[in-house]
Amino acid sequence: MRKWLLLLAAILLEATATISLRAALDHAAWFAVVAIGYTGSFAALTLALRQGMGLGVAYGIWGASGVALTAVLATLIFGDPLTATTGLGIALVIGGALCVELGSQAAPARKEGIAS
């Protein structure tokens, strides 16, 4: 459970940093939030990996969720367009991350089946 909370923290910090990057274009003070967000995100991702989360699963979910969350937040905060094509892309990214997670869960079961 702890590794999933750490991954969630990494996702939220990454999305915050990316949104702050856009805000920093107009107000340079936001660069401090960018630096803290990305540093914290990588630290939380590292801790999730140390808790035993697979690299492919962690990176896939972190990246996909970060893209989806950032796109939605950019629409809400900055008025960026969120078209049907963009929504389809977000759904595909989330579906891909889900497939990576499900595949990683099936791998040990398949490996045990081969060994027995």
All heavy atoms as an XYZ file, in Angstrom:
819
protein
N       0.812     -1.200      0.000
C       0.000      0.000      0.000
C       0.853      1.261      0.000
O       0.555      2.223     -0.681
C      -0.922     -0.025      1.229
C      -1.842      1.134      1.315
S      -3.005      1.118     -0.053
C      -4.093      2.404      0.392
N       1.965      1.218      0.773
C       2.822      2.385      0.876
C       3.429      2.750     -0.473
O       3.554      3.929     -0.804
C       3.921      2.124      1.898
C       4.779      3.331      2.111
C       5.746      3.145      3.227
N       6.549      4.370      3.262
C       7.520      4.566      4.072
N       7.825      3.653      4.955
N       8.208      5.666      4.034
N       3.794      1.737     -1.255
C       4.413      2.043     -2.550
C       3.425      2.747     -3.471
O       3.811      3.610     -4.250
C       4.974      0.771     -3.203
C       3.957     -0.297     -3.501
C       4.639     -1.557     -4.013
C       3.636     -2.666     -4.195
N       4.280     -3.929     -4.561
N       2.150      2.414     -3.363
C       1.138      3.077     -4.193
C       0.912      4.514     -3.742
O       0.677      5.402     -4.567
C      -0.175      2.289     -4.173
C      -0.039      1.004     -4.928
C       0.086     -0.249     -4.404
C       0.034      0.833     -6.346
N       0.233     -1.172     -5.409
C       0.199     -0.538     -6.610
C      -0.016      1.718     -7.423
C       0.313     -1.050     -7.905
C       0.097      1.209     -8.711
C       0.253     -0.152     -8.940
N       0.975      4.762     -2.457
C       0.860      6.141     -1.953
C       2.051      6.981     -2.403
O       1.898      8.157     -2.752
C       0.729      6.137     -0.434
C      -0.574      5.557      0.117
C      -0.544      5.501      1.646
C      -1.774      6.363     -0.356
N       3.227      6.369     -2.387
C       4.412      7.085     -2.868
C       4.295      7.385     -4.356
O       4.673      8.467     -4.813
C       5.675      6.265     -2.573
C       6.062      6.207     -1.095
C       7.088      5.110     -0.856
C       6.589      7.555     -0.632
N       3.771      6.428     -5.117
C       3.584      6.667     -6.548
C       2.556      7.771     -6.772
O       2.747      8.628     -7.636
C       3.156      5.378     -7.256
C       2.998      5.492     -8.771
C       4.305      5.921     -9.440
C       2.510      4.175     -9.356
N       1.498      7.765     -5.993
C       0.495      8.837     -6.096
C       1.125     10.198     -5.795
O       0.872     11.183     -6.504
C      -0.673      8.562     -5.145
C      -1.745      9.646     -5.085
C      -2.440      9.799     -6.434
C      -2.764      9.329     -3.996
N       1.961     10.249     -4.776
C       2.654     11.507     -4.444
C       3.553     11.932     -5.603
O       3.596     13.123     -5.955
C       3.473     11.330     -3.165
N       4.244     10.973     -6.219
C       5.116     11.291     -7.358
C       4.311     11.864     -8.521
O       4.729     12.823     -9.170
C       5.872     10.034     -7.802
N       3.145     11.301     -8.763
C       2.279     11.777     -9.857
C       1.785     13.191     -9.568
O       1.842     14.068    -10.432
C       1.097     10.806    -10.050
C       1.597      9.469    -10.575
C       0.042     11.411    -10.981
C       0.588      8.343    -10.461
N       1.300     13.417     -8.362
C       0.770     14.732     -8.012
C       1.856     15.809     -8.040
O       1.627     16.929     -8.514
C       0.095     14.676     -6.643
C      -1.163     13.808     -6.569
C      -1.674     13.723     -5.129
C      -2.240     14.320     -7.500
N       3.044     15.460     -7.549
C       4.141     16.424     -7.573
C       4.586     16.722     -8.999
O       4.892     17.869     -9.347
C       5.319     15.893     -6.744
C       5.119     15.941     -5.234
C       6.151     15.085     -4.525
C       5.181     17.376     -4.745
N       4.621     15.701     -9.849
C       5.023     15.900    -11.238
C       4.015     16.779    -11.972
O       4.399     17.689    -12.710
C       5.174     14.540    -11.939
C       5.831     14.614    -13.293
C       4.860     14.829    -14.435
O       3.665     14.556    -14.253
O       5.298     15.283    -15.499
N       2.746     16.530    -11.774
C       1.716     17.350    -12.429
C       1.764     18.794    -11.911
O       1.637     19.742    -12.694
C       0.339     16.747    -12.206
N       1.982     18.952    -10.620
C       2.108     20.297    -10.049
C       3.304     21.030    -10.659
O       3.198     22.214    -11.029
C       2.268     20.211     -8.520
O       1.115     19.578     -7.971
C       2.439     21.582     -7.892
N       4.420     20.341    -10.775
C       5.617     20.961    -11.350
C       5.387     21.350    -12.806
O       5.780     22.438    -13.238
C       6.800     20.007    -11.238
N       4.732     20.492    -13.554
C       4.510     20.779    -14.972
C       3.539     21.943    -15.149
O       3.768     22.820    -15.987
C       3.986     19.521    -15.682
O       4.929     18.455    -15.465
C       3.850     19.758    -17.170
N       2.486     21.971    -14.368
C       1.552     23.101    -14.435
C       2.245     24.389    -13.998
O       2.051     25.452    -14.597
C       0.310     22.816    -13.555
C      -0.542     21.719    -14.188
C      -0.518     24.074    -13.322
C      -1.140     22.077    -15.535
N       3.092     24.295    -12.999
C       3.829     25.471    -12.535
C       4.808     25.964    -13.583
O       5.093     27.164    -13.656
C       4.572     25.145    -11.236
O       3.647     24.815    -10.229
N       5.318     25.061    -14.392
C       6.218     25.456    -15.478
C       5.514     26.412    -16.432
O       6.086     27.402    -16.884
C       6.701     24.206    -16.224
C       7.759     24.394    -17.291
C       9.036     25.000    -16.703
C       8.073     23.064    -17.951
N       4.275     26.101    -16.716
C       3.487     26.991    -17.585
C       3.261     28.340    -16.899
O       3.370     29.397    -17.534
C       2.161     26.317    -17.912
C       1.157     27.171    -18.646
C       1.412     27.181    -20.141
N       0.404     27.938    -20.820
C      -0.706     27.440    -21.352
N      -0.925     26.144    -21.291
N      -1.564     28.210    -21.955
N       2.953     28.304    -15.619
C       2.737     29.543    -14.871
C       4.018     30.359    -14.770
O       3.976     31.596    -14.739
C       2.197     29.224    -13.479
N       5.171     29.684    -14.741
C       6.452     30.380    -14.625
C       6.785     31.199    -15.866
O       7.638     32.094    -15.799
C       7.558     29.371    -14.344
N       6.123     30.923    -16.974
C       6.369     31.722    -18.172
C       5.981     33.180    -17.951
O       6.582     34.082    -18.538
C       5.592     31.142    -19.360
C       5.995     29.735    -19.798
C       5.086     29.243    -20.906
C       7.448     29.693    -20.231
N       4.989     33.404    -17.102
C       4.539     34.765    -16.819
C       5.094     35.319    -15.513
O       5.258     36.520    -15.372
C       3.005     34.804    -16.769
C       2.380     34.451    -18.100
O       2.981     34.805    -19.136
O       1.308     33.815    -18.095
N       5.357     34.427    -14.561
C       5.850     34.855    -13.247
C       6.990     33.917    -12.827
O       6.752     32.759    -12.461
C       4.734     34.817    -12.201
C       3.545     35.654    -12.580
N       3.557     37.025    -12.513
C       2.333     35.325    -13.060
C       2.394     37.508    -12.934
N       1.630     36.475    -13.279
N       8.206     34.418    -12.872
C       9.390     33.589    -12.644
C       9.419     32.930    -11.264
O      10.094     31.912    -11.093
C      10.644     34.427    -12.843
N       8.692     33.459    -10.316
C       8.700     32.876     -8.972
C       8.194     31.438     -8.972
O       8.553     30.640     -8.106
C       7.858     33.730     -8.024
N       7.399     31.077     -9.983
C       6.870     29.717    -10.069
C       7.968     28.688    -10.354
O       7.762     27.485    -10.167
C       5.779     29.622    -11.132
C       4.481     30.189    -10.663
C       3.980     31.444    -10.899
C       3.506     29.538     -9.832
N       2.769     31.609    -10.282
C       2.453     30.454     -9.623
C       3.430     28.277     -9.256
C       1.341     30.125     -8.850
C       2.318     27.953     -8.483
C       1.299     28.877     -8.298
N       9.145     29.139    -10.818
C      10.230     28.186    -11.071
C      10.645     27.464     -9.789
O      11.112     26.323     -9.841
C      11.438     28.878    -11.707
C      11.264     29.108    -13.191
C      11.265     30.389    -13.707
C      11.109     28.037    -14.057
C      11.095     30.610    -15.072
C      10.935     28.238    -15.423
C      10.933     29.530    -15.936
N      10.475     28.092     -8.654
C      10.780     27.422     -7.384
C       9.854     26.223     -7.178
O      10.292     25.149     -6.763
C      10.647     28.406     -6.222
N       8.578     26.395     -7.513
C       7.627     25.283     -7.397
C       7.967     24.190     -8.407
O       7.864     22.996     -8.117
C       6.178     25.784     -7.593
C       5.181     24.631     -7.507
C       5.844     26.847     -6.557
N       8.408     24.598     -9.591
C       8.815     23.628    -10.617
C       9.952     22.754    -10.083
O       9.894     21.519    -10.153
C       9.241     24.350    -11.917
C       9.842     23.357    -12.908
C       8.070     25.098    -12.534
N      10.970     23.400     -9.547
C      12.136     22.653     -9.049
C      11.761     21.744     -7.882
O      12.153     20.567     -7.847
C      13.231     23.634     -8.626
N      10.988     22.261     -6.958
C      10.578     21.452     -5.798
C       9.680     20.296     -6.256
O       9.830     19.166     -5.794
C       9.855     22.346     -4.763
C      10.846     23.321     -4.138
C       9.186     21.492     -3.688
C      10.196     24.425     -3.315
N       8.780     20.573     -7.180
C       7.863     19.537     -7.648
C       8.569     18.391     -8.350
O       8.326     17.217     -8.048
N       9.457     18.725     -9.297
C      10.161     17.653    -10.014
C      11.107     16.890     -9.087
O      11.200     15.660     -9.147
C      10.922     18.203    -11.220
C      10.029     18.519    -12.403
C      10.096     19.741    -13.049
C       9.125     17.580    -12.890
C       9.284     20.033    -14.134
C       8.305     17.867    -13.966
C       8.393     19.085    -14.587
O       7.587     19.373    -15.652
N      11.791     17.611     -8.211
C      12.691     16.934     -7.264
C      11.899     16.002     -6.344
O      12.281     14.846     -6.138
C      13.469     17.973     -6.426
O      14.210     18.820     -7.305
C      14.417     17.304     -5.459
N      10.800     16.504     -5.828
C       9.970     15.674     -4.961
C       9.363     14.496     -5.693
O       9.253     13.397     -5.144
N       8.994     14.714     -6.941
C       8.405     13.635     -7.726
C       9.405     12.497     -7.932
O       9.071     11.325     -7.733
C       7.928     14.173     -9.079
O       7.403     13.122     -9.860
N      10.627     12.852     -8.319
C      11.634     11.805     -8.520
C      12.001     11.129     -7.204
O      12.256      9.917     -7.174
C      12.872     12.369     -9.217
C      12.666     12.580    -10.696
C      12.621     13.843    -11.231
C      12.493     11.497    -11.544
C      12.415     14.047    -12.591
C      12.281     11.686    -12.900
C      12.243     12.959    -13.425
N      12.006     11.877     -6.128
C      12.298     11.272     -4.825
C      11.202     10.274     -4.439
O      11.491      9.159     -3.991
C      12.433     12.363     -3.763
N       9.942     10.671     -4.632
C       8.832      9.766     -4.304
C       8.826      8.549     -5.218
O       8.558      7.427     -4.769
C       7.501     10.514     -4.407
N       9.143      8.760     -6.494
C       9.217      7.626     -7.427
C      10.332      6.670     -7.017
O      10.158      5.444     -7.043
C       9.430      8.148     -8.855
C       9.381      7.123     -9.978
C       8.038      6.416    -10.024
C       9.675      7.795    -11.320
N      11.450      7.212     -6.605
C      12.562      6.375     -6.138
C      12.150      5.561     -4.909
O      12.449      4.365     -4.809
C      13.786      7.257     -5.803
O      14.180      7.953     -6.986
C      14.939      6.431     -5.274
N      11.456      6.204     -3.988
C      11.018      5.491     -2.779
C       9.995      4.402     -3.119
O      10.007      3.333     -2.503
C      10.433      6.487     -1.769
C      11.450      7.455     -1.155
C      10.738      8.507     -0.300
C      12.492      6.702     -0.334
N       9.138      4.674     -4.108
C       8.183      3.636     -4.534
C       8.921      2.435     -5.098
O       8.556      1.282     -4.828
C       7.210      4.213     -5.560
N       9.976      2.692     -5.855
C      10.778      1.587     -6.398
C      11.466      0.820     -5.274
O      11.562     -0.406     -5.315
C      11.805      2.113     -7.399
C      11.238      2.715     -8.686
C      12.347      3.344     -9.518
C      10.487      1.671     -9.494
N      11.939      1.537     -4.266
C      12.596      0.877     -3.124
C      11.627      0.024     -2.322
O      12.027     -0.895     -1.632
C      13.243      1.906     -2.211
C      14.517      2.447     -2.771
C      15.279      3.223     -1.772
N      16.534      3.644     -2.403
C      17.388      4.460     -1.856
N      17.148      4.946     -0.668
N      18.473      4.793     -2.471
N      10.331      0.350     -2.420
C       9.309     -0.445     -1.726
C       8.965     -1.721     -2.499
O       8.114     -2.486     -2.078
C       8.045      0.384     -1.519
C       8.219      1.538     -0.543
C       8.393      1.048      0.884
O       7.655      0.189      1.336
N       9.373      1.578      1.586
N       9.597     -1.908     -3.653
C       9.394     -3.146     -4.398
C       8.530     -3.017     -5.638
O       8.229     -4.024     -6.284
N       8.135     -1.817     -5.991
C       7.327     -1.646     -7.200
C       8.206     -1.850     -8.423
O       9.348     -1.391     -8.465
C       6.694     -0.251     -7.212
C       5.769     -0.007     -8.386
S       4.859      1.538     -8.213
C       3.554      0.994     -7.106
N       7.689     -2.546     -9.409
C       8.430     -2.791    -10.637
C       8.663     -1.499    -11.405
O       7.793     -0.618    -11.444
N       9.819     -1.394    -12.032
C      10.171     -0.173    -12.745
C       9.198      0.107    -13.893
O       8.746      1.237    -14.074
C      11.608     -0.257    -13.279
C      12.094      0.943    -14.083
C      12.059      2.212    -13.232
C      13.496      0.681    -14.609
N       8.863     -0.914    -14.672
C       7.950     -0.714    -15.791
C       6.577     -0.273    -15.336
O       5.955      0.604    -15.945
N       6.103     -0.840    -14.274
C       4.791     -0.479    -13.728
C       4.831      0.948    -13.182
O       3.983      1.781    -13.509
C       4.374     -1.468    -12.620
C       3.129     -0.980    -11.908
C       4.167     -2.846    -13.216
N       5.832      1.231    -12.355
C       5.922      2.556    -11.731
C       6.065      3.648    -12.786
O       5.340      4.647    -12.753
C       7.096      2.607    -10.753
N       6.985      3.442    -13.710
C       7.221      4.483    -14.718
C       6.019      4.621    -15.647
O       5.635      5.732    -16.006
C       8.487      4.171    -15.512
C       8.832      5.281    -16.465
C       9.372      6.476    -15.996
C       8.602      5.144    -17.831
C       9.665      7.505    -16.861
C       8.897      6.174    -18.705
C       9.437      7.350    -18.216
O       9.720      8.366    -19.077
N       5.423      3.503    -16.015
C       4.260      3.556    -16.906
C       3.088      4.299    -16.286
O       2.481      5.171    -16.910
N       2.771      3.973    -15.066
C       1.648      4.620    -14.386
C       1.984      6.077    -14.081
O       1.148      6.962    -14.269
C       1.269      3.834    -13.115
C       0.698      2.474    -13.532
C       0.275      4.616    -12.268
C       0.439      1.530    -12.386
N       3.206      6.327    -13.636
C       3.629      7.704    -13.332
C       3.535      8.569    -14.583
O       2.968      9.661    -14.554
C       5.059      7.666    -12.793
C       5.695      8.982    -12.522
C       5.430      9.811    -11.478
C       6.714      9.614    -13.291
N       6.246     10.932    -11.569
C       7.036     10.825    -12.665
C       7.398      9.255    -14.457
C       8.003     11.697    -13.155
C       8.362     10.113    -14.946
C       8.648     11.324    -14.297
N       4.082      8.081    -15.668
C       4.070      8.859    -16.902
C       2.669      9.054    -17.452
O       2.268     10.177    -17.802
N       1.906      7.986    -17.522
C       0.554      8.066    -18.084
C      -0.355      8.938    -17.234
O      -1.085      9.790    -17.752
C      -0.036      6.659    -18.208
N      -0.304      8.718    -15.943
C      -1.163      9.517    -15.058
C      -0.742     10.980    -15.061
O      -1.595     11.872    -15.005
C      -1.108      8.973    -13.634
O      -1.567      7.650    -13.609
N       0.553     11.218    -15.144
C       1.042     12.589    -15.202
C       0.570     13.305    -16.452
O       0.139     14.461    -16.395
N       0.618     12.617    -17.585
C       0.144     13.214    -18.841
C      -1.347     13.510    -18.758
O      -1.797     14.615    -19.097
C       0.440     12.269    -20.032
C      -0.309     12.711    -21.268
C       1.932     12.214    -20.313
N      -2.118     12.548    -18.299
C      -3.570     12.727    -18.226
C      -3.933     13.840    -17.251
O      -4.746     14.722    -17.572
C      -4.230     11.410    -17.815
N      -3.343     13.805    -16.063
C      -3.669     14.821    -15.057
C      -3.240     16.212    -15.513
O      -3.975     17.197    -15.339
C      -2.998     14.464    -13.722
C      -3.295     15.379    -12.541
C      -4.799     15.449    -12.256
C      -2.538     14.900    -11.309
N      -2.071     16.302    -16.122
C      -1.592     17.604    -16.607
C      -2.495     18.156    -17.700
O      -2.804     19.352    -17.725
C      -0.144     17.481    -17.107
O       0.679     17.037    -16.029
C       0.372     18.810    -17.621
N      -2.947     17.298    -18.609
C      -3.837     17.753    -19.686
C      -5.157     18.282    -19.114
O      -5.655     19.329    -19.542
C      -4.103     16.616    -20.665
N      -5.705     17.585    -18.146
C      -6.970     18.015    -17.548
C      -6.770     19.320    -16.773
O      -7.568     20.259    -16.896
C      -7.544     16.907    -16.637
C      -8.719     17.423    -15.831
C      -7.953     15.704    -17.479
N      -5.695     19.393    -15.993
C      -5.424     20.614    -15.219
C      -5.147     21.802    -16.135
O      -5.577     22.924    -15.846
C      -4.254     20.389    -14.266
C      -4.530     19.482    -13.072
C      -3.253     19.228    -12.273
C      -5.606     20.071    -12.178
N      -4.439     21.562    -17.232
C      -4.158     22.659    -18.176
C      -5.453     23.183    -18.793
O      -5.584     24.382    -19.045
C      -3.200     22.184    -19.259
N      -6.395     22.301    -18.992
C      -7.703     22.736    -19.501
C      -8.435     23.568    -18.456
O      -8.981     24.626    -18.768
C      -8.550     21.509    -19.892
O      -7.875     20.823    -20.947
C      -9.931     21.921    -20.340
N      -8.421     23.088    -17.228
C      -9.148     23.783    -16.163
C      -8.500     25.116    -15.780
O      -9.189     26.103    -15.539
C      -9.243     22.883    -14.927
C     -10.053     21.603    -15.086
C      -9.933     20.732    -13.845
C     -11.504     21.925    -15.383
N      -7.178     25.139    -15.734
C      -6.482     26.330    -15.235
C      -6.173     27.331    -16.350
O      -6.386     28.529    -16.190
C      -5.178     25.923    -14.503
C      -5.528     25.083    -13.272
C      -4.367     27.161    -14.114
C      -4.338     24.436    -12.597
N      -5.679     26.815    -17.484
C      -5.219     27.710    -18.541
C      -6.160     27.768    -19.740
O      -5.910     28.501    -20.692
C      -3.824     27.288    -19.008
C      -2.796     27.320    -17.916
C      -2.224     26.143    -17.450
C      -2.408     28.516    -17.329
C      -1.281     26.154    -16.445
C      -1.467     28.539    -16.315
C      -0.907     27.359    -15.866
N      -7.206     26.961    -19.717
C      -8.140     26.964    -20.837
C      -7.621     26.277    -22.082
O      -8.125     26.518    -23.182
N      -6.610     25.404    -21.916
C      -6.116     24.643    -23.072
C      -7.251     23.786    -23.628
O      -8.061     23.254    -22.864
C      -4.955     23.734    -22.667
C      -3.660     24.497    -22.474
O      -3.656     25.736    -22.620
O      -2.643     23.844    -22.169
N      -7.294     23.628    -24.939
C      -8.382     22.826    -25.517
C      -8.258     21.350    -25.137
O      -7.161     20.801    -25.094
C      -8.207     23.025    -27.018
C      -6.802     23.456    -27.209
C      -6.400     24.174    -25.960
N      -9.379     20.746    -24.835
C      -9.436     19.302    -24.569
C     -10.427     18.726    -25.571
O     -11.631     18.700    -25.336
C      -9.885     19.034    -23.125
C      -9.799     17.586    -22.649
C      -8.369     17.069    -22.709
C     -10.332     17.446    -21.244
N      -9.902     18.289    -26.681
C     -10.740     17.797    -27.766
C     -11.041     16.310    -27.588
O     -10.465     15.652    -26.712
C     -10.026     18.004    -29.115
O      -8.837     17.194    -29.123
C      -9.651     19.469    -29.327
N     -11.902     15.798    -28.438
C     -12.205     14.369    -28.406
C     -10.946     13.557    -28.705
O     -10.717     12.502    -28.089
C     -13.303     14.050    -29.415
N     -10.135     14.042    -29.611
C      -8.890     13.336    -29.929
C      -7.953     13.330    -28.725
O      -7.321     12.307    -28.417
C      -8.201     14.003    -31.135
O      -9.113     14.044    -32.231
C      -6.951     13.253    -31.531
N      -7.876     14.446    -28.040
C      -7.056     14.505    -26.828
C      -7.593     13.539    -25.781
O      -6.822     12.819    -25.129
C      -7.040     15.936    -26.257
O      -6.613     16.850    -27.273
C      -6.130     16.045    -25.060
N      -8.902     13.513    -25.617
C      -9.512     12.592    -24.662
C      -9.239     11.139    -25.024
O      -8.959     10.323    -24.144
N      -9.299     10.844    -26.313
C      -8.982      9.478    -26.769
C      -7.530      9.145    -26.442
O      -7.223      8.036    -25.983
C      -9.256      9.340    -28.267
C      -8.896      7.989    -28.881
C      -9.736      6.870    -28.268
C      -9.065      8.027    -30.399
N      -6.646     10.099    -26.674
C      -5.234      9.882    -26.361
C      -5.019      9.630    -24.881
O      -4.255      8.737    -24.499
N      -5.685     10.387    -24.042
C      -5.574     10.181    -22.594
C      -6.093      8.796    -22.218
O      -5.470      8.080    -21.425
C      -6.329     11.293    -21.833
C      -5.597     12.623    -21.997
C      -6.497     10.939    -20.366
C      -6.382     13.815    -21.480
N      -7.215      8.396    -22.803
C      -7.768      7.068    -22.512
C      -6.801      5.969    -22.956
O      -6.620      4.967    -22.248
C      -9.126      6.908    -23.195
N      -6.172      6.151    -24.102
C      -5.220      5.150    -24.583
C      -3.988      5.073    -23.682
O      -3.480      3.976    -23.401
C      -4.802      5.461    -26.022
C      -5.869      5.235    -27.080
C      -5.406      5.771    -28.439
C      -6.224      3.760    -27.191
N      -3.517      6.227    -23.220
C      -2.359      6.242    -22.326
C      -2.693      5.518    -21.025
O      -1.922      4.692    -20.532
C      -1.915      7.701    -22.065
C      -0.971      7.793    -20.885
C      -1.271      8.289    -23.310
N      -3.867      5.807    -20.468
C      -4.285      5.141    -19.226
C      -4.477      3.645    -19.470
O      -4.071      2.813    -18.658
C      -5.560      5.798    -18.672
C      -5.235      7.214    -18.186
C      -6.161      4.972    -17.542
C      -6.437      8.042    -17.805
N      -5.092      3.293    -20.602
C      -5.264      1.877    -20.929
C      -3.930      1.161    -21.083
O      -3.775      0.024    -20.638
N      -2.958      1.837    -21.683
C      -1.625      1.240    -21.826
C      -0.970      1.000    -20.481
O      -0.385     -0.053    -20.245
N      -1.084      1.982    -19.591
C      -0.503      1.810    -18.249
C      -1.199      0.679    -17.500
O      -0.553     -0.104    -16.799
C      -0.607      3.111    -17.464
N      -2.507      0.566    -17.675
C      -3.251     -0.516    -17.038
C      -2.795     -1.873    -17.576
O      -2.645     -2.836    -16.823
C      -4.758     -0.326    -17.263
C      -5.674     -1.304    -16.578
C      -5.510     -1.248    -15.057
C      -7.125     -1.026    -16.945
N      -2.558     -1.949    -18.876
C      -2.069     -3.207    -19.470
C      -0.696     -3.586    -18.921
O      -0.426     -4.765    -18.669
C      -2.003     -3.081    -20.991
S      -3.612     -3.121    -21.789
N       0.169     -2.584    -18.722
C       1.486     -2.859    -18.143
C       1.325     -3.412    -16.739
O       1.969     -4.403    -16.362
C       2.355     -1.580    -18.135
C       3.620     -1.781    -17.307
C       2.710     -1.175    -19.555
N       0.438     -2.813    -15.932
C       0.222     -3.279    -14.562
C      -0.348     -4.695    -14.557
O       0.116     -5.562    -13.831
C      -0.718     -2.320    -13.816
C      -1.264     -2.825    -12.493
C      -0.210     -3.191    -11.469
O       0.949     -2.799    -11.606
O      -0.556     -3.915    -10.516
N      -1.366     -4.952    -15.376
C      -1.967     -6.283    -15.417
C      -0.964     -7.321    -15.922
O      -0.929     -8.455    -15.440
C      -3.221     -6.273    -16.295
C      -4.388     -5.441    -15.739
C      -5.523     -5.378    -16.761
C      -4.871     -6.003    -14.416
N      -0.158     -6.918    -16.879
C       0.868     -7.827    -17.389
C       1.909     -8.169    -16.347
O       2.372     -9.309    -16.259
N       2.255     -7.187    -15.521
C       3.247     -7.447    -14.482
C       2.695     -8.366    -13.409
O       3.433     -9.139    -12.804
C       3.730     -6.139    -13.865
O       2.732     -5.572    -13.054
N       1.377     -8.308    -13.163
C       0.772     -9.201    -12.180
C       0.676    -10.618    -12.718
O       0.796    -11.580    -11.971
C      -0.616     -8.701    -11.792
C      -0.596     -7.441    -10.971
C      -1.997     -6.958    -10.626
O      -2.981     -7.606    -10.944
N      -2.075     -5.808     -9.990
N       0.454    -10.758    -14.026
C       0.323    -12.078    -14.627
C       1.667    -12.776    -14.770
O       1.729    -14.001    -14.764
C      -0.356    -11.954    -15.987
N       2.749    -12.019    -14.886
C       4.066    -12.599    -15.116
C       4.497    -13.557    -14.007
O       4.928    -14.673    -14.305
C       5.100    -11.497    -15.325
N       4.398    -13.188    -12.705
C       4.809    -14.142    -11.667
C       3.942    -15.404    -11.665
O       4.453    -16.502    -11.441
C       4.637    -13.362    -10.364
C       4.696    -11.936    -10.759
C       4.108    -11.887    -12.144
N       2.645    -15.274    -11.912
C       1.767    -16.437    -11.937
C       2.155    -17.368    -13.071
O       2.198    -18.587    -12.915
C       0.313    -15.996    -12.082
N       2.458    -16.788    -14.223
C       2.879    -17.597    -15.362
C       4.216    -18.268    -15.084
O       4.419    -19.423    -15.409
C       2.976    -16.720    -16.609
C       3.268    -17.522    -17.866
C       3.191    -16.692    -19.094
N       1.791    -16.269    -19.265
C       1.419    -15.229    -19.993
N       2.311    -14.520    -20.626
N       0.164    -14.922    -20.119
N       5.130    -17.537    -14.421
C       6.440    -18.075    -14.096
C       6.311    -19.248    -13.125
O       6.987    -20.258    -13.269
C       7.306    -16.972    -13.492
C       8.742    -17.331    -13.332
C       9.529    -16.111    -12.872
C      11.003    -16.431    -12.760
N      11.765    -15.255    -12.341
N       5.399    -19.131    -12.139
C       5.181    -20.215    -11.183
C       4.575    -21.424    -11.880
O       4.892    -22.552    -11.550
C       4.257    -19.741    -10.060
C       4.914    -18.759     -9.124
C       3.954    -18.230     -8.074
O       2.842    -18.771     -7.943
O       4.322    -17.261     -7.400
N       3.696    -21.191    -12.850
C       3.087    -22.282    -13.591
C       4.107    -23.060    -14.398
O       4.036    -24.277    -14.514
N       5.101    -22.371    -14.927
C       6.157    -23.026    -15.705
C       7.058    -23.826    -14.785
O       7.470    -24.934    -15.108
C       6.975    -21.967    -16.485
C       6.102    -21.348    -17.576
C       8.227    -22.582    -17.103
C       6.733    -20.165    -18.274
N       7.326    -23.294    -13.593
C       8.228    -23.960    -12.656
C       7.625    -25.224    -12.063
O       8.334    -26.160    -11.730
C       8.599    -22.994    -11.534
N       6.294    -25.297    -11.950
C       5.707    -26.470    -11.306
C       5.371    -27.574    -12.274
O       5.560    -27.565    -13.398
C       4.435    -26.072    -10.565
O       3.482    -25.491    -11.437
